Amino acid sequence: MSNVSDQTMMFRVGNEENNAAAVIISTVYQSLQEKGYNPINQLVGYLLSGDPTYITSHNNARGLIRKLERDELLEELVKAYVKDK
């Protein structure tokens, strides 16, 4: 009998392109740059903690990023990373 912890879990995401996530990430990134923040550090902080205060409210970036679940944002980031390899 196999132990559940020995099995690989499957995580399924939608197959459709999530252009909204890409646009939001770009907008938030640019807004963070404009305000003088390190966008990578701020986005990582948000993704790890879920705390929206890592994202500036400049250009409604905080409101935009909260429109998406963090797993949607991570999915878009991983797709972009793998696509460029």
Residue frames as qw, qx, qy, qz and C-alpha x, y, z in Angstrom:
[[0.000, 0.890, 0.457, 0.000, 0.00, 0.00, 0.00],
 [0.454, 0.358, -0.013, 0.816, 1.49, 3.33, -1.03],
 [0.240, -0.578, -0.402, 0.668, 1.61, 6.32, 1.23],
 [0.283, 0.893, 0.346, 0.050, -0.15, 9.42, -0.11],
 [0.185, -0.905, 0.225, 0.311, 2.93, 11.53, 0.64],
 [0.535, -0.254, 0.655, 0.469, 4.93, 9.34, -1.77],
 [0.479, 0.572, 0.610, 0.268, 2.71, 10.27, -4.70],
 [0.203, -0.033, 0.188, 0.960, 3.15, 13.27, -6.95],
 [0.245, 0.656, 0.526, -0.484, 0.26, 15.69, -6.79],
 [0.341, 0.407, 0.530, 0.661, -1.10, 17.10, -10.05],
 [0.026, 0.617, 0.253, -0.745, -1.81, 20.81, -10.29],
 [0.380, 0.471, 0.636, 0.478, -3.89, 21.81, -13.28],
 [0.031, 0.521, 0.079, -0.849, -4.25, 25.30, -14.63],
 [0.605, 0.677, 0.291, -0.303, -6.34, 26.57, -17.49],
 [0.687, 0.114, 0.463, 0.548, -4.92, 26.08, -20.96],
 [0.285, 0.880, 0.289, 0.247, -6.09, 29.46, -22.20],
 [0.454, 0.303, -0.162, 0.822, -3.66, 32.33, -22.41],
 [0.327, -0.783, -0.440, 0.293, -4.00, 34.65, -19.45],
 [0.388, 0.537, 0.099, 0.743, -3.22, 37.94, -21.13],
 [0.358, -0.858, -0.124, -0.346, -4.76, 39.85, -18.21],
 [0.791, -0.543, 0.023, 0.279, -2.12, 38.48, -15.83],
 [0.676, 0.152, 0.155, 0.704, 0.70, 39.47, -18.18],
 [0.084, 0.727, 0.177, 0.658, -0.67, 43.00, -18.53],
 [0.562, -0.807, -0.090, -0.159, -1.13, 43.36, -14.78],
 [0.820, -0.326, 0.052, 0.467, 2.38, 42.12, -14.02],
 [0.511, 0.364, 0.172, 0.759, 3.85, 44.55, -16.55],
 [0.149, -0.806, -0.177, -0.544, 1.81, 47.47, -15.21],
 [0.703, -0.709, -0.047, 0.039, 2.71, 46.70, -11.60],
 [0.793, -0.072, 0.081, 0.599, 6.38, 46.25, -12.50],
 [0.318, 0.540, 0.159, 0.763, 6.47, 49.62, -14.26],
 [0.372, -0.830, -0.154, -0.387, 4.62, 51.35, -11.40],
 [0.797, -0.539, -0.023, 0.271, 7.09, 49.97, -8.86],
 [0.652, 0.150, 0.122, 0.733, 10.01, 51.19, -10.99],
 [0.069, 0.726, 0.203, 0.653, 8.46, 54.64, -11.34],
 [0.533, -0.810, -0.047, -0.239, 8.22, 54.94, -7.55],
 [0.106, 0.748, -0.604, 0.255, 11.86, 53.88, -7.11],
 [0.795, -0.315, 0.465, -0.230, 11.26, 50.37, -5.73],
 [0.006, -0.332, 0.902, 0.276, 13.04, 47.21, -6.82],
 [0.724, 0.053, -0.188, -0.661, 10.14, 45.53, -8.67],
 [0.655, 0.111, -0.747, -0.019, 11.52, 42.01, -8.35],
 [0.170, 0.052, -0.758, 0.627, 11.94, 42.25, -4.57],
 [0.417, 0.037, 0.277, -0.865, 8.51, 43.80, -4.12],
 [0.750, 0.095, -0.388, -0.527, 6.74, 41.24, -6.31],
 [0.546, 0.084, -0.811, 0.191, 8.49, 38.35, -4.55],
 [0.052, -0.036, 0.630, -0.774, 7.49, 39.81, -1.20],
 [0.606, 0.070, 0.038, -0.791, 3.89, 40.01, -2.33],
 [0.741, 0.133, -0.579, -0.313, 3.84, 36.52, -3.83],
 [0.428, 0.087, -0.822, 0.366, 5.35, 34.93, -0.73],
 [0.005, -0.111, -0.636, 0.763, 3.31, 36.80, 1.86],
 [0.018, -0.622, -0.741, -0.252, 0.10, 37.84, 0.13],
 [0.209, -0.686, -0.308, 0.625, 0.54, 41.25, 1.76],
 [0.441, 0.755, 0.367, 0.317, -0.60, 43.88, -0.77],
 [0.198, -0.957, 0.064, 0.204, 1.45, 46.60, 0.95],
 [0.622, -0.256, 0.479, 0.564, 4.48, 45.29, -0.97],
 [0.363, 0.461, 0.562, 0.583, 2.83, 46.82, -4.05],
 [0.055, -0.165, -0.079, 0.982, 2.56, 50.57, -4.55],
 [0.329, 0.648, 0.616, -0.303, -0.82, 52.18, -5.02],
 [0.047, 0.557, -0.340, -0.756, 0.72, 54.34, -7.78],
 [0.375, 0.212, -0.629, -0.648, -1.23, 53.87, -11.05],
 [0.828, -0.128, 0.111, -0.534, -3.66, 51.62, -9.12],
 [0.435, 0.393, -0.810, -0.005, -1.01, 48.86, -9.14],
 [0.178, -0.114, 0.848, -0.485, -2.14, 47.49, -5.78],
 [0.661, 0.266, 0.317, -0.626, -5.74, 47.30, -6.92],
 [0.667, 0.468, -0.456, -0.359, -4.75, 45.64, -10.18],
 [0.270, 0.343, -0.892, 0.120, -2.60, 42.94, -8.64],
 [0.346, 0.001, 0.754, -0.558, -5.34, 42.04, -6.17],
 [0.716, 0.289, -0.093, -0.629, -7.66, 41.23, -9.11],
 [0.748, 0.291, -0.588, -0.101, -5.71, 38.01, -9.62],
 [0.888, -0.454, 0.074, -0.010, -4.97, 35.12, -7.33],
 [0.247, -0.760, 0.572, 0.185, -1.31, 34.66, -6.50],
 [0.685, -0.022, 0.703, 0.191, -1.29, 31.25, -8.21],
 [0.585, 0.750, 0.303, 0.067, -2.41, 32.94, -11.44],
 [0.059, 0.948, -0.307, -0.064, 0.47, 35.38, -11.16],
 [0.507, -0.486, 0.696, 0.151, 2.95, 32.58, -10.46],
 [0.746, 0.339, 0.563, 0.108, 1.61, 30.61, -13.42],
 [0.450, 0.890, 0.056, 0.040, 2.17, 33.57, -15.74],
 [0.163, -0.854, 0.490, 0.070, 5.68, 34.15, -14.39],
 [0.645, -0.227, 0.714, 0.146, 6.67, 30.50, -14.80],
 [0.702, 0.567, 0.421, 0.095, 5.26, 30.39, -18.34],
 [0.278, 0.949, -0.151, 0.010, 7.22, 33.50, -19.30],
 [0.375, -0.692, 0.610, 0.093, 10.41, 32.14, -17.74],
 [0.705, 0.005, 0.694, 0.145, 10.17, 28.76, -19.47],
 [0.603, 0.749, 0.274, 0.006, 9.17, 30.34, -22.79],
 [0.153, 0.940, -0.304, -0.025, 12.35, 32.43, -22.80],
 [0.562, -0.511, 0.639, 0.119, 14.63, 29.43, -22.17]]
